[in-house]
Amino acid sequence: MFLVLHALGWSYDIAAEALEAPLDAAQRDAVEALVRARIETRRPAAYLTGRMWFAGLEFAVDERVLVPRSPLAELIAARFEPWRGARPVARLLDIGTGSGCIAIACAHFFPEANVEASDISADALAVAATNVARHRMAGRVTLHEADLYPPAAAPYDIIVSNPPYVPRAVWRALPPEYQAEPGLGLVAGDDGMSCLEGILAGAPAALAPGGLLVVEVGEIWAEVAARYPQLPFTWLEFAHGGEGVFLLTREDLVAGV
Ligand SMILES: C[S@@+](CC[C@H](N)C(=O)[O-])C[C@H]1O[C@@H](n2cnc3c(N)ncnc32)[C@H](O)[C@@H]1O
């Protein structure tokens, strides 16, 4: 449906009755070419169309960034409730921003806050900059080329991250759609934890008192829980699917890291 509507240049929220309309030959050719490209190249649909939605917002995407799909969208749209409580949020950090989807969604749902976003990939940051401009967030979202934490920008009320967390051997066996994505966005060493280790180590110094660390670790969540038995992870549940997202407070981290 995504590909068909894109090929026709039709809106994605088109009325169901309009889909009954007959197509002319040029329209059929356009649909067939795009569907054929999807089947033959195995490139994700979002790379073929150059667009993807996250937390209800549209983002430009290409092969320099992961296709946005994190369950964190649901949590951001809920302004991190019920976990945030009445705590005001003035500063957020998104580590490994890729397309900028998490950082920009945070700025959208926290209009009172400033957002810093880091990525180690200059290519990814170029896409993020396009999206920051498209959403007119230049004054609210600051991009940093950095290894995990940007220099001297703490403390943050919330740090959120969807870092790479796929073990190298698992990544090698993934279908071609995943191989089309940047390896830097998926692979994190032999056990999937190389970025997570740095995020956990840096978080106590980067978080304000009472601040929250929210990180997606996907399928390796059980290994993460076993690696850090001293940390009281809260594993979040999502109405729209997804797993392996934990939440810790700064105080949890200080006691456990
Ligand atoms: C799983 S992707 C997430 C992208 C985006 N936040 C999203 O949710 O769609 C992880 C991102 O982390 C970046 N990354 C990998 N290692 C990093 C590091 N050491 N420091 C900062 N960013 C890193 C990758 O370039 C990639 O853009």
PDBQT file of the ligand as one rigid body, heavy atoms in Angstrom, charges set to zero:
ROOT
HETATM    1  C1  LIG A 301      19.982   1.808  15.625  1.00  0.00    +0.000 C 
HETATM    2  S1  LIG A 301      20.527   3.306  14.801  1.00  0.00    +0.000 S 
HETATM    3  C2  LIG A 301      19.282   4.420  15.476  1.00  0.00    +0.000 C 
HETATM    4  C3  LIG A 301      18.990   5.601  14.606  1.00  0.00    +0.000 C 
HETATM    5  C4  LIG A 301      17.782   6.417  15.103  1.00  0.00    +0.000 C 
HETATM    6  N1  LIG A 301      17.989   6.902  16.455  1.00  0.00    +0.000 N 
HETATM    7  C5  LIG A 301      16.515   5.583  15.058  1.00  0.00    +0.000 C 
HETATM    8  O1  LIG A 301      16.012   5.195  16.112  1.00  0.00    +0.000 OA
HETATM    9  O2  LIG A 301      16.047   5.294  13.946  1.00  0.00    +0.000 OA
HETATM   10  C6  LIG A 301      21.970   3.668  15.756  1.00  0.00    +0.000 C 
HETATM   11  C7  LIG A 301      22.712   4.945  15.368  1.00  0.00    +0.000 C 
HETATM   12  O3  LIG A 301      23.829   5.063  16.272  1.00  0.00    +0.000 OA
HETATM   13  C8  LIG A 301      24.933   5.549  15.558  1.00  0.00    +0.000 C 
HETATM   14  N2  LIG A 301      26.141   5.143  16.301  1.00  0.00    +0.000 N 
HETATM   15  C9  LIG A 301      26.818   3.974  16.256  1.00  0.00    +0.000 A 
HETATM   16  N3  LIG A 301      27.851   3.985  17.111  1.00  0.00    +0.000 NA
HETATM   17  C10 LIG A 301      27.831   5.206  17.728  1.00  0.00    +0.000 A 
HETATM   18  C11 LIG A 301      28.645   5.834  18.706  1.00  0.00    +0.000 A 
HETATM   19  N4  LIG A 301      29.693   5.200  19.257  1.00  0.00    +0.000 N 
HETATM   20  N5  LIG A 301      28.337   7.094  19.094  1.00  0.00    +0.000 NA
HETATM   21  C12 LIG A 301      27.272   7.744  18.546  1.00  0.00    +0.000 A 
HETATM   22  N6  LIG A 301      26.461   7.198  17.612  1.00  0.00    +0.000 NA
HETATM   23  C13 LIG A 301      26.735   5.948  17.205  1.00  0.00    +0.000 A 
HETATM   24  C14 LIG A 301      24.811   4.963  14.174  1.00  0.00    +0.000 C 
HETATM   25  O4  LIG A 301      25.539   5.713  13.222  1.00  0.00    +0.000 OA
HETATM   26  C15 LIG A 301      23.284   4.993  13.970  1.00  0.00    +0.000 C 
HETATM   27  O5  LIG A 301      22.900   6.192  13.326  1.00  0.00    +0.000 OA
ENDROOT
TORSDOF 0
